[in-house]
């Protein structure tokens, strides 16, 4: 896959080609493997937004978030783990249903029908 280093604010991001836009269902998710990491990629079509997070739910260490249901809690976009329904913010990764959990989030860019995910380093 393609990787491009771009300086973004105070940290350097490397943008990785994740997939084609059509590879991720509207209002759903898919799992991509980048640098050995499973990353959940979400096409929140109802909002016209894309998000990327860890695929692993920290509650039971299951690689499942890409199969979770996305929605909103107020104005906050979220994903619910398909197994135990822990919900996580798609913008900052905090657990909305249990303060003891957190996931990483990653920037996403869509360019000419391709989806890129930015990783630090």
VMD Tcl script that builds the backbone (N, CA, C; Angstrom):
set m [mol new atoms 363]
animate dup $m
set s [atomselect $m all]
$s set {name element resname resid chain x y z} {
  {N N UNK 1 A 0.833 -1.184 0.000}
  {CA C UNK 1 A 0.000 0.000 0.000}
  {C C UNK 1 A 0.881 1.252 0.000}
  {N N UNK 2 A 0.335 2.307 -0.470}
  {CA C UNK 2 A 1.026 3.583 -0.589}
  {C C UNK 2 A 1.110 4.280 0.769}
  {N N UNK 3 A 2.228 4.895 1.072}
  {CA C UNK 3 A 2.384 5.695 2.287}
  {C C UNK 3 A 3.090 6.991 1.916}
  {N N UNK 4 A 2.572 8.102 2.422}
  {CA C UNK 4 A 3.123 9.418 2.115}
  {C C UNK 4 A 3.279 10.182 3.421}
  {N N UNK 5 A 4.479 10.721 3.708}
  {CA C UNK 5 A 4.700 11.499 4.931}
  {C C UNK 5 A 4.294 12.948 4.691}
  {N N UNK 6 A 3.461 13.472 5.571}
  {CA C UNK 6 A 2.991 14.854 5.481}
  {C C UNK 6 A 3.074 15.464 6.876}
  {N N UNK 7 A 3.685 16.623 6.986}
  {CA C UNK 7 A 3.761 17.333 8.263}
  {C C UNK 7 A 2.387 17.941 8.548}
  {N N UNK 8 A 1.823 17.630 9.701}
  {CA C UNK 8 A 0.497 18.134 10.072}
  {C C UNK 8 A 0.585 18.751 11.454}
  {N N UNK 9 A 0.367 20.036 11.561}
  {CA C UNK 9 A 0.479 20.805 12.797}
  {C C UNK 9 A 1.784 20.479 13.508}
  {N N UNK 10 A 1.730 19.932 14.720}
  {CA C UNK 10 A 2.951 19.703 15.490}
  {C C UNK 10 A 3.451 18.267 15.420}
  {N N UNK 11 A 2.757 17.391 14.716}
  {CA C UNK 11 A 3.217 16.012 14.607}
  {C C UNK 11 A 3.253 15.590 13.148}
  {N N UNK 12 A 4.165 14.706 12.835}
  {CA C UNK 12 A 4.290 14.228 11.477}
  {C C UNK 12 A 3.420 13.002 11.295}
  {N N UNK 13 A 2.594 13.025 10.256}
  {CA C UNK 13 A 1.735 11.897 9.934}
  {C C UNK 13 A 2.221 11.243 8.656}
  {N N UNK 14 A 2.097 9.939 8.608}
  {CA C UNK 14 A 2.304 9.203 7.377}
  {C C UNK 14 A 0.937 8.715 6.939}
  {N N UNK 15 A 0.544 9.119 5.728}
  {CA C UNK 15 A -0.774 8.754 5.205}
  {C C UNK 15 A -0.666 7.441 4.454}
  {N N UNK 16 A -1.500 6.481 4.836}
  {CA C UNK 16 A -1.494 5.146 4.243}
  {C C UNK 16 A -2.779 4.941 3.453}
  {N N UNK 17 A -2.630 4.458 2.231}
  {CA C UNK 17 A -3.798 4.103 1.443}
  {C C UNK 17 A -4.473 2.914 2.117}
  {N N UNK 18 A -5.733 3.094 2.502}
  {CA C UNK 18 A -6.459 2.037 3.201}
  {C C UNK 18 A -7.306 1.209 2.233}
  {N N UNK 19 A -8.057 1.897 1.338}
  {CA C UNK 19 A -8.962 1.183 0.442}
  {C C UNK 19 A -9.622 2.172 -0.514}
  {N N UNK 20 A -10.489 1.664 -1.352}
  {CA C UNK 20 A -11.347 2.501 -2.188}
  {C C UNK 20 A -12.580 2.881 -1.374}
  {N N UNK 21 A -13.165 4.016 -1.656}
  {CA C UNK 21 A -14.379 4.466 -0.970}
  {C C UNK 21 A -15.461 3.385 -1.017}
  {N N UNK 22 A -15.605 2.731 -2.165}
  {CA C UNK 22 A -16.654 1.728 -2.345}
  {C C UNK 22 A -16.426 0.449 -1.545}
  {N N UNK 23 A -15.244 0.283 -0.946}
  {CA C UNK 23 A -14.960 -0.917 -0.158}
  {C C UNK 23 A -15.609 -0.887 1.226}
  {N N UNK 24 A -16.073 0.275 1.660}
  {CA C UNK 24 A -16.666 0.413 2.994}
  {C C UNK 24 A -18.147 0.738 2.815}
  {N N UNK 25 A -19.029 -0.076 3.407}
  {CA C UNK 25 A -20.460 0.180 3.221}
  {C C UNK 25 A -20.889 1.515 3.824}
  {N N UNK 26 A -21.850 2.169 3.176}
  {CA C UNK 26 A -22.413 3.407 3.723}
  {C C UNK 26 A -22.998 3.114 5.101}
  {N N UNK 27 A -22.679 3.973 6.060}
  {CA C UNK 27 A -23.145 3.846 7.437}
  {C C UNK 27 A -22.715 2.532 8.077}
  {N N UNK 28 A -21.512 2.094 7.708}
  {CA C UNK 28 A -20.953 0.875 8.258}
  {C C UNK 28 A -19.450 0.972 8.353}
  {N N UNK 29 A -18.831 -0.156 8.654}
  {CA C UNK 29 A -17.390 -0.175 8.846}
  {C C UNK 29 A -16.724 -1.332 8.133}
  {N N UNK 30 A -15.402 -1.271 8.120}
  {CA C UNK 30 A -14.561 -2.323 7.564}
  {C C UNK 30 A -13.248 -2.298 8.329}
  {N N UNK 31 A -12.568 -3.418 8.333}
  {CA C UNK 31 A -11.269 -3.501 9.005}
  {C C UNK 31 A -10.172 -3.458 7.949}
  {N N UNK 32 A -9.142 -2.637 8.207}
  {CA C UNK 32 A -7.975 -2.577 7.332}
  {C C UNK 32 A -6.737 -2.875 8.171}
  {N N UNK 33 A -5.747 -3.455 7.543}
  {CA C UNK 33 A -4.495 -3.772 8.220}
  {C C UNK 33 A -3.420 -2.828 7.702}
  {N N UNK 34 A -2.890 -1.995 8.610}
  {CA C UNK 34 A -1.853 -1.034 8.248}
  {C C UNK 34 A -0.715 -1.167 9.251}
  {N N UNK 35 A 0.482 -1.435 8.743}
  {CA C UNK 35 A 1.671 -1.602 9.584}
  {C C UNK 35 A 1.414 -2.583 10.731}
  {N N UNK 36 A 0.743 -3.666 10.440}
  {CA C UNK 36 A 0.481 -4.697 11.435}
  {C C UNK 36 A -0.634 -4.368 12.415}
  {N N UNK 37 A -1.297 -3.234 12.237}
  {CA C UNK 37 A -2.396 -2.828 13.129}
  {C C UNK 37 A -3.733 -3.041 12.442}
  {N N UNK 38 A -4.674 -3.606 13.185}
  {CA C UNK 38 A -6.043 -3.681 12.692}
  {C C UNK 38 A -6.732 -2.361 13.030}
  {N N UNK 39 A -7.194 -1.673 12.000}
  {CA C UNK 39 A -7.854 -0.387 12.183}
  {C C UNK 39 A -9.275 -0.486 11.634}
  {N N UNK 40 A -10.231 -0.036 12.435}
  {CA C UNK 40 A -11.628 0.006 12.014}
  {C C UNK 40 A -11.851 1.319 11.270}
  {N N UNK 41 A -12.401 1.222 10.083}
  {CA C UNK 41 A -12.657 2.385 9.239}
  {C C UNK 41 A -14.165 2.492 9.043}
  {N N UNK 42 A -14.710 3.688 9.306}
  {CA C UNK 42 A -16.156 3.879 9.258}
  {C C UNK 42 A -16.538 4.946 8.237}
  {N N UNK 43 A -17.545 4.627 7.429}
  {CA C UNK 43 A -18.128 5.542 6.465}
  {C C UNK 43 A -19.476 5.975 7.045}
  {N N UNK 44 A -19.481 7.074 7.774}
  {CA C UNK 44 A -20.699 7.581 8.414}
  {C C UNK 44 A -21.407 8.471 7.388}
  {N N UNK 45 A -22.019 7.824 6.397}
  {CA C UNK 45 A -22.607 8.525 5.251}
  {C C UNK 45 A -23.714 9.490 5.658}
  {N N UNK 46 A -24.485 9.149 6.686}
  {CA C UNK 46 A -25.562 10.045 7.129}
  {C C UNK 46 A -25.015 11.400 7.550}
  {N N UNK 47 A -23.778 11.440 8.025}
  {CA C UNK 47 A -23.134 12.678 8.443}
  {C C UNK 47 A -22.166 13.207 7.389}
  {N N UNK 48 A -21.884 12.398 6.360}
  {CA C UNK 48 A -20.907 12.788 5.348}
  {C C UNK 48 A -19.496 12.802 5.912}
  {N N UNK 49 A -19.195 11.882 6.853}
  {CA C UNK 49 A -17.900 11.868 7.549}
  {C C UNK 49 A -17.303 10.465 7.562}
  {N N UNK 50 A -15.977 10.428 7.664}
  {CA C UNK 50 A -15.218 9.184 7.779}
  {C C UNK 50 A -14.450 9.206 9.091}
  {N N UNK 51 A -14.311 8.042 9.731}
  {CA C UNK 51 A -13.579 7.923 10.987}
  {C C UNK 51 A -12.744 6.645 10.970}
  {N N UNK 52 A -11.664 6.646 11.747}
  {CA C UNK 52 A -10.844 5.450 11.925}
  {C C UNK 52 A -10.469 5.335 13.401}
  {N N UNK 53 A -10.543 4.114 13.916}
  {CA C UNK 53 A -10.213 3.833 15.317}
  {C C UNK 53 A -9.480 2.498 15.386}
  {N N UNK 54 A -9.015 2.173 16.584}
  {CA C UNK 54 A -8.547 0.808 16.813}
  {C C UNK 54 A -9.703 -0.135 16.500}
  {N N UNK 55 A -9.392 -1.315 16.011}
  {CA C UNK 55 A -10.435 -2.320 15.801}
  {C C UNK 55 A -10.696 -3.107 17.079}
  {N N UNK 56 A -9.725 -3.111 17.984}
  {CA C UNK 56 A -9.865 -3.900 19.216}
  {C C UNK 56 A -10.695 -3.158 20.262}
  {N N UNK 57 A -11.723 -3.818 20.742}
  {CA C UNK 57 A -12.490 -3.288 21.869}
  {C C UNK 57 A -11.706 -3.615 23.135}
  {N N UNK 58 A -11.329 -2.609 23.917}
  {CA C UNK 58 A -10.508 -2.874 25.100}
  {C C UNK 58 A -11.244 -3.592 26.229}
  {N N UNK 59 A -12.547 -3.645 26.169}
  {CA C UNK 59 A -13.343 -4.291 27.214}
  {C C UNK 59 A -12.998 -5.767 27.339}
  {N N UNK 60 A -12.959 -6.471 26.224}
  {CA C UNK 60 A -12.636 -7.905 26.236}
  {C C UNK 60 A -11.543 -8.264 25.236}
  {N N UNK 61 A -10.817 -7.256 24.755}
  {CA C UNK 61 A -9.732 -7.434 23.786}
  {C C UNK 61 A -10.172 -8.247 22.570}
  {N N UNK 62 A -11.340 -7.911 22.028}
  {CA C UNK 62 A -11.843 -8.569 20.831}
  {C C UNK 62 A -11.711 -7.629 19.635}
  {N N UNK 63 A -11.230 -8.159 18.521}
  {CA C UNK 63 A -11.107 -7.386 17.284}
  {C C UNK 63 A -12.478 -7.362 16.617}
  {N N UNK 64 A -13.281 -6.345 16.969}
  {CA C UNK 64 A -14.673 -6.374 16.540}
  {C C UNK 64 A -15.283 -5.022 16.215}
  {N N UNK 65 A -14.625 -3.923 16.536}
  {CA C UNK 65 A -15.292 -2.625 16.405}
  {C C UNK 65 A -15.708 -2.297 14.969}
  {N N UNK 66 A -14.972 -2.790 13.966}
  {CA C UNK 66 A -15.343 -2.524 12.578}
  {C C UNK 66 A -16.722 -3.093 12.250}
  {N N UNK 67 A -17.168 -4.081 13.020}
  {CA C UNK 67 A -18.486 -4.684 12.801}
  {C C UNK 67 A -19.548 -4.067 13.702}
  {N N UNK 68 A -19.166 -3.032 14.466}
  {CA C UNK 68 A -20.110 -2.394 15.382}
  {C C UNK 68 A -21.088 -1.489 14.672}
  {N N UNK 69 A -22.120 -1.128 15.399}
  {CA C UNK 69 A -23.150 -0.236 14.862}
  {C C UNK 69 A -22.745 1.206 15.141}
  {N N UNK 70 A -22.813 2.062 14.114}
  {CA C UNK 70 A -22.499 3.469 14.317}
  {C C UNK 70 A -23.788 4.270 14.456}
  {N N UNK 71 A -23.676 5.366 15.180}
  {CA C UNK 71 A -24.810 6.244 15.406}
  {C C UNK 71 A -24.325 7.497 16.095}
  {N N UNK 72 A -25.231 8.183 16.753}
  {CA C UNK 72 A -24.877 9.420 17.453}
  {C C UNK 72 A -25.466 9.406 18.850}
  {N N UNK 73 A -24.745 10.015 19.762}
  {CA C UNK 73 A -25.232 10.278 21.117}
  {C C UNK 73 A -25.222 11.793 21.236}
  {N N UNK 74 A -26.379 12.407 21.090}
  {CA C UNK 74 A -26.426 13.853 20.937}
  {C C UNK 74 A -25.773 14.190 19.611}
  {N N UNK 75 A -24.769 15.062 19.634}
  {CA C UNK 75 A -24.018 15.398 18.415}
  {C C UNK 75 A -22.767 14.557 18.247}
  {N N UNK 76 A -22.489 13.667 19.200}
  {CA C UNK 76 A -21.256 12.879 19.199}
  {C C UNK 76 A -21.410 11.611 18.364}
  {N N UNK 77 A -20.613 11.450 17.276}
  {CA C UNK 77 A -20.648 10.197 16.526}
  {C C UNK 77 A -20.018 9.086 17.362}
  {N N UNK 78 A -20.607 7.889 17.301}
  {CA C UNK 78 A -20.117 6.800 18.149}
  {C C UNK 78 A -20.227 5.467 17.430}
  {N N UNK 79 A -19.515 4.480 17.981}
  {CA C UNK 79 A -19.622 3.092 17.539}
  {C C UNK 79 A -19.869 2.241 18.783}
  {N N UNK 80 A -20.729 1.240 18.642}
  {CA C UNK 80 A -21.011 0.307 19.732}
  {C C UNK 80 A -20.382 -1.036 19.405}
  {N N UNK 81 A -19.643 -1.599 20.345}
  {CA C UNK 81 A -19.059 -2.924 20.161}
  {C C UNK 81 A -20.201 -3.923 19.929}
  {N N UNK 82 A -20.083 -4.781 18.923}
  {CA C UNK 82 A -21.175 -5.707 18.634}
  {C C UNK 82 A -21.368 -6.793 19.698}
  {N N UNK 83 A -20.399 -6.974 20.584}
  {CA C UNK 83 A -20.522 -8.035 21.586}
  {C C UNK 83 A -21.133 -7.558 22.899}
  {N N UNK 84 A -20.569 -6.511 23.491}
  {CA C UNK 84 A -21.011 -6.099 24.829}
  {C C UNK 84 A -21.554 -4.686 24.879}
  {N N UNK 85 A -21.700 -4.066 23.697}
  {CA C UNK 85 A -22.351 -2.760 23.546}
  {C C UNK 85 A -21.646 -1.593 24.232}
  {N N UNK 86 A -20.369 -1.723 24.547}
  {CA C UNK 86 A -19.621 -0.550 25.005}
  {C C UNK 86 A -19.596 0.426 23.832}
  {N N UNK 87 A -19.838 1.703 24.100}
  {CA C UNK 87 A -19.867 2.688 23.025}
  {C C UNK 87 A -18.680 3.627 23.142}
  {N N UNK 88 A -18.091 3.965 21.990}
  {CA C UNK 88 A -16.899 4.797 21.929}
  {C C UNK 88 A -17.113 5.969 20.990}
  {N N UNK 89 A -16.610 7.138 21.379}
  {CA C UNK 89 A -16.636 8.315 20.516}
  {C C UNK 89 A -15.746 8.067 19.311}
  {N N UNK 90 A -16.249 8.375 18.133}
  {CA C UNK 90 A -15.443 8.249 16.928}
  {C C UNK 90 A -14.498 9.424 16.758}
  {N N UNK 91 A -14.711 10.513 17.494}
  {CA C UNK 91 A -13.844 11.686 17.354}
  {C C UNK 91 A -12.623 11.637 18.257}
  {N N UNK 92 A -12.785 11.150 19.499}
  {CA C UNK 92 A -11.635 11.146 20.414}
  {C C UNK 92 A -11.385 9.811 21.113}
  {N N UNK 93 A -12.219 8.807 20.870}
  {CA C UNK 93 A -11.970 7.464 21.384}
  {C C UNK 93 A -12.414 7.184 22.806}
  {N N UNK 94 A -12.935 8.185 23.517}
  {CA C UNK 94 A -13.338 7.913 24.895}
  {C C UNK 94 A -14.565 7.009 24.906}
  {N N UNK 95 A -14.651 6.173 25.935}
  {CA C UNK 95 A -15.794 5.286 26.079}
  {C C UNK 95 A -16.945 6.097 26.656}
  {N N UNK 96 A -18.071 6.101 25.974}
  {CA C UNK 96 A -19.221 6.880 26.392}
  {C C UNK 96 A -20.079 6.141 27.411}
  {N N UNK 97 A -19.825 4.831 27.575}
  {CA C UNK 97 A -20.640 4.034 28.487}
  {C C UNK 97 A -19.865 3.514 29.697}
  {N N UNK 98 A -18.550 3.779 29.749}
  {CA C UNK 98 A -17.729 3.318 30.869}
  {C C UNK 98 A -16.406 4.081 30.838}
  {N N UNK 99 A -16.180 4.946 31.797}
  {CA C UNK 99 A -14.982 5.799 31.791}
  {C C UNK 99 A -13.671 5.029 31.863}
  {N N UNK 100 A -13.711 3.746 32.132}
  {CA C UNK 100 A -12.492 2.960 32.281}
  {C C UNK 100 A -11.854 2.512 30.982}
  {N N UNK 101 A -12.440 2.854 29.850}
  {CA C UNK 101 A -11.930 2.382 28.570}
  {C C UNK 101 A -11.697 3.536 27.610}
  {N N UNK 102 A -10.784 3.325 26.652}
  {CA C UNK 102 A -10.407 4.334 25.649}
  {C C UNK 102 A -9.861 3.591 24.438}
  {N N UNK 103 A -10.108 4.103 23.250}
  {CA C UNK 103 A -9.497 3.564 22.033}
  {C C UNK 103 A -8.775 4.697 21.311}
  {N N UNK 104 A -7.839 4.349 20.456}
  {CA C UNK 104 A -7.143 5.336 19.641}
  {C C UNK 104 A -8.004 5.693 18.432}
  {N N UNK 105 A -7.901 6.939 18.006}
  {CA C UNK 105 A -8.543 7.380 16.778}
  {C C UNK 105 A -7.467 7.884 15.827}
  {N N UNK 106 A -7.769 7.870 14.530}
  {CA C UNK 106 A -6.797 8.244 13.512}
  {C C UNK 106 A -7.462 9.171 12.499}
  {N N UNK 107 A -6.715 10.146 11.971}
  {CA C UNK 107 A -7.295 11.018 10.945}
  {C C UNK 107 A -7.526 10.256 9.643}
  {N N UNK 108 A -8.566 10.667 8.940}
  {CA C UNK 108 A -8.934 10.039 7.668}
  {C C UNK 108 A -9.078 11.134 6.618}
  {N N UNK 109 A -8.589 10.845 5.423}
  {CA C UNK 109 A -8.792 11.738 4.280}
  {C C UNK 109 A -9.273 10.906 3.104}
  {N N UNK 110 A -10.203 11.476 2.364}
  {CA C UNK 110 A -10.686 10.847 1.137}
  {C C UNK 110 A -10.212 11.719 -0.025}
  {N N UNK 111 A -9.486 11.082 -0.947}
  {CA C UNK 111 A -8.947 11.792 -2.116}
  {C C UNK 111 A -9.227 10.984 -3.370}
  {N N UNK 112 A -9.965 11.549 -4.270}
  {CA C UNK 112 A -10.244 10.959 -5.583}
  {C C UNK 112 A -10.696 9.494 -5.447}
  {N N UNK 113 A -11.657 9.260 -4.581}
  {CA C UNK 113 A -12.218 7.915 -4.434}
  {C C UNK 113 A -11.388 6.953 -3.619}
  {N N UNK 114 A -10.287 7.411 -3.030}
  {CA C UNK 114 A -9.425 6.548 -2.207}
  {C C UNK 114 A -9.443 7.075 -0.764}
  {N N UNK 115 A -9.367 6.154 0.187}
  {CA C UNK 115 A -9.390 6.504 1.595}
  {C C UNK 115 A -8.006 6.309 2.187}
  {N N UNK 116 A -7.501 7.343 2.874}
  {CA C UNK 116 A -6.192 7.319 3.508}
  {C C UNK 116 A -6.356 7.482 5.009}
  {N N UNK 117 A -5.501 6.796 5.761}
  {CA C UNK 117 A -5.486 6.915 7.225}
  {C C UNK 117 A -4.111 7.413 7.632}
  {N N UNK 118 A -4.082 8.429 8.507}
  {CA C UNK 118 A -2.833 9.013 8.967}
  {C C UNK 118 A -2.369 8.383 10.268}
  {N N UNK 119 A -1.120 7.924 10.287}
  {CA C UNK 119 A -0.512 7.374 11.499}
  {C C UNK 119 A 0.694 8.226 11.853}
  {N N UNK 120 A 0.901 8.440 13.138}
  {CA C UNK 120 A 2.063 9.206 13.587}
  {C C UNK 120 A 3.345 8.428 13.333}
  {N N UNK 121 A 4.414 9.195 13.069}
  {CA C UNK 121 A 5.723 8.561 12.939}
  {C C UNK 121 A 6.235 8.541 11.544}
}
mol reanalyze $m
mol bondsrecalc $m
mol representation Tube
mol addrep $m
